[in-house]
């Protein structure tokens, strides 16, 4: 079942301006508009309140958000954020994605093979340090390299002196640089996950829609020294939930937005990147669905990938719809023209080149290099876990021979521990699936770049994509963690001597891939960093930074009221109920993806069906906010973000709250489900503090 959402109907009603009158803002914690919140809601978040919520918030390094919800390391996120670990732990005849999982004791909690959680503990402005080595006579490329060197040096010094994870983050396209310090947890264990049919009830047809009836939650526990971590800052559970028009706050890690991008950058997404990505996602969905249809086991091992690609396809379709709306782009162009005119009218810019024209030139070069950069350097043509392992081993062993500040950014000293955790993951790898996905991506690369492309020739070596993939996957030993460790620890000598076909292939294409990377870094990224910073200075010269920077998968705090809306003359209530979920299933004859799990059907007579399950708010979110805790003025959990409606996808580029909404799981529905459906009273009590100091189950 597919639904079509006409972009013009979705976006033409937007009121576009640099600063929305509504509650726009994925705000930095060190720049939160406390006065604005106080003026509207009579509540001023104090520094202590902000610190507490910040330190209770968690980043899942696989792309989501979460929070601590007990002093014993209990951590709360979405099912679709934690699903990779849930699937990795499925073994011995169990399919925990399908069946669900509950550890009644700590001994039963399952350790995730490669999950890393980060807690932001400090922020420092390092703009002056990053720019200290810049000289007026430097070329743009040299300036970009100097900044990358400085960033790596800052991160290494921080990690060495503190033992923390340290990341220099770019804001406002390069006008501001901040050092983010994170406490890192790598021993993460699964406590509870509902069945997939409860977490993703309604499936792809209901994704990015509302009303919804999903229990999209998962609980983990972080450990230190093989014991549950003792957590000082955690969020307590609300006893009463939310009310209509009540202000709520969302603390999470939005991945990426484009609200401050130039028109040229938006047109690149519109004309080049988004159409290309949609074509790839559609192709891979069809491939995986065909693979899944061949057996129940195939369906199990491909299920998470199918969901991920379907989710991405729908999201990018929504983003592209916004850019295809003439009203949106006309407003962006008008805003840019006004700012550019003011820039040129300023006498101090008389001799300056136009930063918008410079970025447009960089975007043109990016468009010209898009296909080889994407397929070879960014690995679209090598859709295989084994291929990624080989790339990391080949590159890391070479990069580690250089000083940290001279390496590619992802191989700097402060980043290696996270890379090694993923590289040495004990997660199961399925060669049957690897062969199919690699073969298809090799064929797609051949069609995109041409059979005469050097990387294509090296990858296929005179064979068909299917033959090449079969040989590469079957004969590679990189599915063995010990083999990966041996090559990585053996350094460049071991890699050069290796006859593993995947290592041989990655060695062969690496010089060309590195050349593409250097071209992008020097001719695109460095220009966008330099000239983007110039535009940011012009934009905020008089007002100061009264608009948050675009999202960067760093911790942000947004807010807004719990609020329904009216669509096509129909009033949409702000909340749905557990009973509504049963009704929704019945309207679709209880057939997938509207089939509730057996556990729900058995518990129906005991459930309080009027319990709120999902609700909506105007809080500003985007992809990456999945799993973000929703808190009230008391800092108590009243829900968790798991989606936005289709109209909210426009928030990538412009915020409006007439129809767009963030979608939450209600804290009351979670408690009702844990106790009445799943019998997880120990976990429910831990959330409410009824068994403070104890685990979800007994030791």
N, C-alpha and C positions, 0 to 999 in steps of 0.2 A: 504494500500500500504506500503510495507516494502522495505527498501533498504539495501543491504549488502555491507559492506566496508571491503575488505580483509586487515587485519592488516599489513601484510608484505609489501603490496604495499604502505601503508600510512607511515610507519615508517622506512623502511630500508634505505631511503635516508637521514636520519638525520645525521648531523654532531654533535657528542656528545662530550662534554668536560665540565669541571667544570665551566668554564666561556665562554659563547658563544660569538662569534665575533659580533653577531647581537645584537639587543636591548633587550636582556633578562633583566627582572627585574621588580618585584613588589616591588618597593623600599619604605623603610620607609621614612617619610617626614624629619626626623632628620638625615638621612644618604643618601640623594639624590645625585647622581653623577653629580653635576653641571658642573664640568670641562669636563667630557666626552660628555655631551650634547653640551657644547660650542664648543668643538673641532670639532664635526661633523656638527653642524647646525649653528654655529656662534651666538647662543643665549644662554645666561646664566641666568637661573631662579634665581632671586635675593631672599634674605630672605623675603622681603616684598611680592614678587610674590608668593612664596611658602606658606607664612602665609595666604594670601588672598584666594588662592585656597583651602587650608586645611579648613579654617573657613567657606567656602562656601559649603563644601561637607557634606553630611548627610548619616548616616547609618540608614536603615530601619531594626528594630530589628526582623522582620520576615524573614530576610535572604537576603536583597538586599541593593542597594546603591541609592543615589540620590543627589540632590543639591538644594540650594536656587537660585531662578532666578528672584526675585524682592525684594524690600525693605519691602514689606508687607507680608512676610512670605510665598510667593508662592514657592512650592517645586515640583521638577520634578523627575520622575522615570519611570520605565517601567509599562506597563499594567499588565504584569504577576507578578510583585512585589506587585502592589496595588490591584490585583484582589480579594483578600480575603475580603478587606473592601468593594469593589464594590458589591460583592455578599452579604455580611452581610447587606448592606443598601437596597438591593432589597426587596421591600414589596409593599403592596397595589396594587397588580396586575402588578407591574413593575419588569422586569428582566433587570437590568442595565448592566449585563454582555452581554446580547444579544443586548439590545437596545442602549447602551451607556448612558452617563450622562454628562450634562453641567449645572452648576449653574450660571445663568445669574446675580444673585445678591449674596452678601455674606450671606444673610438670607437663601438662598437655599442650601448653602454648607452643605453637610451631614457629621455629626461627626462619625468618625470610632470608634467602640466599644473598641478596645484594641490595637491600633497601637501606637508604641513608636518610636520616631526618636531621634537619638543622633548626636551631633556635637562635634568632638574632639577639645578641647580647650587647652590641655596641655599634655606633655610627660615628664616623669622623670625616670631616671635610678635608680632602687631600688634593683639591684642585691645584693649589699652588705647587705642591710637590710633583704632580703629574706634568705640569707645564714648565717646571723649572729649567729643563734642558732645551727648551725651544729657543731658536735664534731667528731673527728677522730674515736672514739670508737663506734659511732652510727651504728646500722644496717641500711640497705638500706630502710627498711620500716619505721623505726623511723625517718630517715633523711627526707623522703618524707612527713611524718606527720608534722615534724617541719617546713618545707617549707610552707606547706598549712596553718599552724597556723599563720606564719609570714605574708603570703599574705592576709589573712583575717584581721589581725590587721592593716596592712597598709591601706587596703581599708576602714575599718571602721573609722580610724582616718581621712583619706582624706574626706570621705563623711560627717563626722560630722563637720569638720572645714570649708568645702567649700560649702556644699549643692549640690554638683555635683554627678553624677554617677562616681564611681571610680573602675577601673578594673586593677588588676595586670595581665599582659600578659607575657606568656612564649615564648621566642625566642630561636632559635638554640637548641631546645630540652631541655633547662634548663640551658644553659650557660649564658643567659642574661634574666633579668626580668625588665620590664618597667611598670610604673604606668601610665595608660591612664585616663585622666579626661574628662568627657563628660558633656556638657549642654544637658539636656533632655527635650523633648517636648512630652506631652501625650494628648494634645488636638489637634488632627489632623483631618482635614475636607476635604472631597472630593470636587474638583472643576470641573474636566473634565476627562472623560474616553471615548475613542472611542468604537465602537462595537467590540465584540470579533472577528468577521470575518475580521475586518480591522487590529486589533492588532496582531492576530495570523493567518494571511492569509497564506494559504498553509498547516496549521495544522502540525500534527506530521510528515507527509512525508517530509516536507521542513525544519523541525527543525534541527539545526546543519548542514545546507547546505548553499550554496551561488551559484548563485544570489538569493536575497530575496527581498520582496516587502511588508514589514510590517510597520504599524504605531504603534509600541509597546511603547506607552507612556501613562502616567497618570499624572495629576497635583493635588496636595493637597495644603492646606494652614495650617500652624501651628498658633495656638492661644495661648495667655497668658492672663489670667484674662478676658476671654471671648471676647478678642479683637485680631485682627491680630497682630502677633508678629512683632515688628520693628527689621529689620535685617540690621546690618551694612555691613556684608560681603556677597555679593551675586554675581552671575555670570551674566554678561551682554550678550545679544544675538548678535551673529555676523550677520552683514548685508550681507556678501559675501559668507559664507560657506567655503568649503575646496577646495584645488586644488590637482592635482596629485603630489605625492612625497612631499607634505607639511608635516612637522612634527606636530604631535598632541600629547596631553597629556591626560591620562585617570586617574581620581581620584576616587577611589572606595575601596570597602571592599572585596577583594577576600577571599573566605571561607576557603579553605584548599588545600594545595599542598603537594607532597611527593618527592620533588627533592633532599632533603638531607637525606632521610630515608636510612637505611641499606638494604642490599639485603634480609636479613631475614624478615624485615618488609614488603618489597615489595612482597615477596613470600607469606606472610600471606594474603595480599590483593588479590593476584592472585589466590591462591588455596582455600582460606576459605571465606573471607569476600565478595568479589565481586560476586562470583557465588551464594552465599546465598542470597545476596541482590537482584540479578537479578531474582532469582526464586520467591522471595516474591513480587517484583514489578509486574512481569508478572501475578502472581496469582491475585493480587489486581486489576490490570487493567481489567482482564477478569470479575472479580466479579462486579466491578463498571459499566462496560459496560452492563452486564446482568441486573443489577438493573436499569440503565438508560433506557433500552429498554422497561421497563414496563409502563412508563408514561412520559409525558412531564415534570411534576413536578419533578419526580425522576431525569430526565436528568439535570434539572436546578440545583438541590441541589448537584449533584455529579460532575458537570462539572469541577470545579476547582481541585478536587482531581484527576480526570482522567488525566487532563493536567499535574499535578504535578508528578504523577507516570510515565506517558509516558516520560516526560522530564528527570526524574531521570534514567529510564531504558536505554534511549539512551545515556545519559552521561556516566553511569557506563559501558555500552557496549564499548564505546570508550576508557575509561580508561583501561579496561581489555585488549582490543586489543593492546594497547601500551605495557603492561606487557607481553603479549604473543608473542611479537616480539623478536626473539632471538638476533637481533642486539642491541636492547635497553638494554636487561638484560645482555648481554655479556659486553657491555660498562660499565654498572653500576658495574658489578663484577670486571672488570679490574681496575676501579677507586678505588674501595674499597680495593682491594688487594694491590695496590700501597700505599695507605694511611696507611693500617695496617702494611705493611712492614716497612715503615718509622717510625711508632710508636714503633714497637718492636726494631728497630735499635737504638733508642734514649736511651742512658745509664740510664737516670732518670726513665725510664719505666721498668727496668730490673725485678723489683719485682711486677710489676702491672699485674693484670689479663687483658685479652683482652676485651675491652668494646664491641667489635662486638660479641664475644662469650657470654658475659653476656646478651646482648640484644637478641641473638638467643635463649637463655634459657628462657627468659621472653616471647618471642613470642610463644615458644612451650607451655608454660603454658596458654597463652592466647588462643591458638588454642584448647586446651583441655577443656577450660571452656567456649568456644564461645557460644554454643547453650543455656545453662542455663542462662548465663549472658545476652545474647541478648533477649531471650524470656521473662525472668522474671524480671530482674533488669532494662533492657532497654525497656521493655514493648512491644516488638513485638507481644507477645501473647495476648495483651489486646488493640486491635486497636479500641479505643473508646475515645471520648472527655470526657465522664463521668468517664471513668476509670482513665484518667489523672487527672481530678479534684480530684477524690478520693485519688489517690496517693499523690498529692500535699498537700491535707488537712491532711492526716494521718502523712505524714513526717514532714510537716512544724510545726504542733502543737507540735510534739515531739522535733524537733530540736530547736524550740524557747525556750525550757526550759533550754538549755545549753548556755554557753557563746558563742558569735559569732564565736570566733576563734576555737571552738571545734566542730562546726557543719559541715555537708556535705557542700561542697563549694557553691552549688546552693541555700542554705538556709542561707547563711551569711547575716548579718544585711544589708549590702550595696546592696544586691540583692533582698531584700524582696519587695520593692516598685514595681519593674517590674513584679515580680511573682504575686503580688496581683492584678495588673492591668489586667493581663490575666485571673486570677482565677475569678475575679468579672466581667468579660466581659458580656455585655448584648447582645452579638451576638446570633442570633437564633441557636438553636440546634435541629436537626431532628432525632427523635427517630427511625423512620423507617430505616434511613441509619445507625444509630448507631447499631441497632440490627443485621443488615446484616454484617457489618464490624467486629463487635465483635465475632459473631458466627464463621466466617471464620478464624479469627486469633486464636481463641480457638482451632479449629480443627487442624490448622497448628501446634500449640504448642504441642498438644497431639501427633501428628504424629512425631514431631521432638524429643521430650523429652521422649515419652513413656507414656502410660496410668498410670503407677505406680509412675510417678514423683510426689513428694509431692505438688508442685504448681499446677500441672494439676489436681490432685485429689481435691484440695481445690477449684479450679475454677469451675470444672464440678459438684462436689458433687453428683456423681452418675447419672447425666443427660447427654444427648447428648449436643454437643456444641450449637446446635440451641435452645434447651430447656433452657440451662443455660443462654445464651445471652438474650433470650426473657424475662426470669424472672428477670435478673439483670437490664436490661434497663427499662422494664415496671414499676418496683417497686421502682426504684431509684428516689429521689426528687432532685438530684443534677443538673437537668436542670433548677432549680429555683435559681436565684442569691441569693435571701434572705436565702435560705436553706444553700447554700455554706458559706455565711457570718456568719450565726449563728454557724455552726460547727467550722469554722476557728477561730472566735473570742471567742468561748467557750473553746478553748484549748483542752488539752488531756482528760479532764473529759467528755466534750461533745462528743468527738470522741469515747471514750471507751463506752459511753452509747448509741451511735447511733445504730439503727437497720436498717439503710439504707443498702441494700444488697451490693452495690458497696463499701461502707466504710467497711463493715464486711469482704468482700473479700480482700481488700487491707490491712486491719489489719492482716488477716490470713497469707498472703504471705510475709509480710514485713520482718520478721526476716530472712527468707531464702534469700530474695533479698538483704538485707543489708550484709549478709555474703558473697555473691557473689561479691558485690561492694568492700568490704574490701579486699578480695582476689585479685581483680584486682588492686586496689590502691596500695597495699603493694608489690605484686609480679610482676606486669607488669609496671604500670605507674611510680612507684618510681625508678625502674631499668632503664627504658628508659630515665627518666629525668637525673639520675646520669650519666649513661654511654653515653647517647647522648651528654651531656655537655662535657664529656671527648673527644669524637670524634670531636666535634666542635672546641675545643681548639687545637687539633692536626691539623685539616684541615686549620685553619686560623692563626696558630702560626707565620708564616713568612709574610703572605700577608695582615693580618688584615681582617676585615669583608668586603671583596670585592665582596661578593655575598649576596643578600638579604636572610633573613630567610624565611622559608616556610610560606605560607599564614595562617593567624589565624583569619580571619574576622575582621581585624583591617585596618585602613586607609593606603592605599599604592598609590604610583604614578608611573605609567608606561608611556612609550612614544614610538614613532615610526612613520614612514611615512605612509601617505595614499598611498596605493599601491595595484594594481591588481596583478595577478599571472597567470602562465600558467599550465594547468592540462591536461594531455593526449594529448599534442600537441595543445590544444585550449587555446587561450588567454582569460582570464576572466577580463573584465573591472573593474576598481575600484569602479564604482558607477552604480546604477540602477535608473530608472526614474518612475514617477507615471504612465506614459503611458505604461511602461513595465509591470506594475502590471495588467493593463487591458488586455494586450496581454497574460500574463501568465494565467489569468483566462480563456480567450477564448480558449487557447490551451487545457484546461481541461474541456471544455464545460460548464464553469461557474457552476460546481457542487462542493458541499462541499468536501474537505475544501478549494476549490479554488473559492468560491462564494463571490464576493465583496458585501458589504452592499448596500441597496437601496440608501442610502445617496450619495455614491460614483457614482452610476449609474446616478442619477439625476443631479449631478454636473459635469459630464464628459465634457460636451460641454463648460463649463466655465473654466475648469482647464487648467493651463499651463502644458501640459503633459510631457514636457521636464524637468520639475523640478526634481532634484535629490531627491530620496526617501531614499535609503540605500547606504552605502559604506563600504569598508573594509580598515583595516590598520594592521600593524604588532605589535601594542601595546599588551603587555603581560597581558592576563586576564585569569580568571577561574570562576567557579560558585561562586556567591556572588558579582561579578562585574556588574551583571545586574542592569541597572539604573545609572551606573557611567557616570557622565558628561564627554564629550569630549571637550577639550578647545584648542585654538590655542595659539601662543606665547603671544598674548595680554590678555590671560585669558578669552576670550570670548567663549560662547557656540557655537560649530559648529556641535554638535550631541550628541548622547547618546548611550552607549553600550546596546545591547539587546541580543547578541548571539555571537557564534564563529562558524566557519565552522567545519566539522567533523574532519579535520586534527588538529585543535586547541586543541582537547581533550587530545592529547599527552602532552600538556603543563603542565598537572598535574605532570609529571615526568621529562620532558626534553623540552627545548625550541628550536624551529627551525622555521625560517620564510620563507622557500622555498615555501610551500603551505599553511601553517596554517595562519589564519587571524581572527582578531576580527571583528565583524559585528556591524555597527552603524546605527541608524536612523539619517538622515541628517536634520540639523536645517532648511534648506530651505523647505524641504518637510513638516516639521511640520507647518511652517507658512502658506504654501499654503493650507494645509488641514484645519487648524483652520479657515482661512478666507473664503475659497471658498466652502468647503464641509460642514462645521459645523456652519458657520455664527458666530463663536466665536471671533468676532473682539475685544471685550473688553479684552479677555484673550491674544490674539495676541498682542494687543497694550501694555498690561502690560509687556509682555516679552521684547518688543523693547524699552520700556520706553516712548512710545508715550503718555501714560496717567499716568505719574509718580505720585505716591502717591495715586492712586485709585485702586480699586479692579478690578477683571475681569469684573464684572458688577457693577451696582450702589449699594450704601448702602441700 
